[in-house]
Amino acid sequence: TVVPAATSAADILAYKPDGIFLSNGPGDPAATGAYALSTIRGLIDSGLPIFGICLGHQLLALAMGAKTEKMHQGHRGANHPVKDLKRGHVMITSQNHGFVASKDGLPDEVEITHVSLFDQTIQGLAHKTKPIFCVQGHPEASPGPHDSLYLFDQFTTMMRNHAKA
């Protein structure tokens, strides 16, 4: 089910979703105003698995207490190497963004999971105790050609595990 960006957490949760996917989009994540962050915080509090991509990653970062900043030079196009710090491997990604989650003031409960090998910017985050993660690049674009598909497997596994709990 796809809902408009201004949909409240209560309205989203009324659908009884197995998980929440925060999709990509253009622009400055701070320009979404309070409605997006309030909704995302409500979704975080629900305990449901959440997966964010691109703008969804940046908004999730803000909702978890991180900061975002405008990049000096944005990431655009394909063939961007990103290292998965947990798996220790590099994937080739597609990128299209001018803002990033900042390493400054990152909350203790949030960990960096992926970094750009071009400039060491944050490319992925995860909550340490909740089923929440996000990535800056575009795994839905099938770059690499399939380097990032495991992220969708990770999300579906999180939803299955949550349903069993």
N, C-alpha and C positions, 0 to 999 in steps of 0.2 A: 504494500500500500504506500503510495507516495502522497505526502501531505505538503501544503504550502509552508514556506519558511516561518510564517508567523503563527503557526498552530501551537497551542499550549501543550505542555507536557501532559496534563490531565487528558486532553483530547487524544493525544497520541497513545497514551497508555490504555485508553478505553478500547482501542483496537485489539488489545492483548497480544502485542507482538512478541515473537521469540527473541528478537534483537532489534537494535536500532542502527541504521546506517546513515551517517552524516555525509552527504555527497559533496562533490566539488562545486566550484563556482568562482566568479571573478571578484576582484577587488580587495579592499582593505578589510580585514576581519573585524577591526574595531568599529567600522562604520555601520555594522548591523544593528547597533543600538542595544539596549538592555534586553529587548524581547528574546533574542536568540540565546544569549547567555543564561537568562532565567529559565528558558525552556530546557536547555541542555543540562543545567544543574539539576533540574527536576528529573530528567531522564537518568542522570548519574545516580541520583538518590534512589531510583527504582531498583537498582541492582542488576538490571538487564545488561546483557553484553552490548557493547557499543563499538563500532568501527567507523573511523572518520578518514576521509581522503581529501587532500588539497585544502580547500577552504574549510571543509568539515574537520580536518586535522587542526587547522589554526583555531577554529572556534572551540573545539574540544580542549585544546591547550589553554585557551583563555578561561574556559569554564572550570578547568581543574586548578586554576591559580597561576598559570604561567603568563608570560608576556609575549607579545609579538612585536616585530619591528620591520620597517621597510628595508629591503636589501639595497645595497649600493648598485648591484648589478643582478637582475633577476635571473632565474633559470628558465630557459625556454627550449623546447624541442626534445628530441630523442637522444639516446645514447649517453645518459648521465649515469655514471657509476655511483652506486649507493651501497654502503657496507651495512649488513645486518650484524650488529654487535653480538647478539646472542648466538647466532648460528655460525658466525665467523666467515660468511661468504659474501661475495659481491654480486649484486644484480644490476642489470642495465635497465634504466627506467626512462619514462617520458616525464617531462616536467613542464609546468606552465604557471609560474607564480613570481610575484615580486615582493612577497612578505614571508617571513619565517618565524617560527617559535624561537624565542630568545633563550640562550643558556643562562643569562643573568636572572637570578631570583627564581630558578626552577624549584617548585615545591618538593619537599622531601619524599612525598608519596608518588612522585612522577619520575620515571626513569627514561633516559634516552636509549632508544633501541636501534636507530638507524642514523647514519651520518653520510653526508655528501663527501665523496673523495675528491671533488673539485675544490671545495672551500671549507669543509668540515662543518657546514651548517646542519642543524637538526633536520633529519628526514623522517624520523619516527619517534613516537612516545608511547609509553604504556603506564597505566596505573599499577602500582605495586601490589595492591590488595583487591582490586575490583576487576571484572572482566572487560577492560577498556583498553583499546589501543588505536593508534592512528598513524598514517603515513602521509608525507608531503607529496610524493610523486603520484603517478596515475597507473596503478596496477590494472585498472579496467581497460587501459589502452593496449594491453598485451605486448609491452615492450620486451625485448630480450630474446626471443618472442614470448617466453612463458616464465621468465625469471620470478615474477611477482605473484603468480597464481596461488602459491602456498598461503598467502595472506587471506584469501577467501576461504581456504580450507581451515585455517586457524579460527576464523570467525564462525564458520558453521560448527566446528568442534566446540567452541565456547557456548554456542546456543544449545547444542545437544546436552552438554554437561550441565548447563543451567536448568534445562527442562527436567533432568534427572534428579536435581537437588530438591 
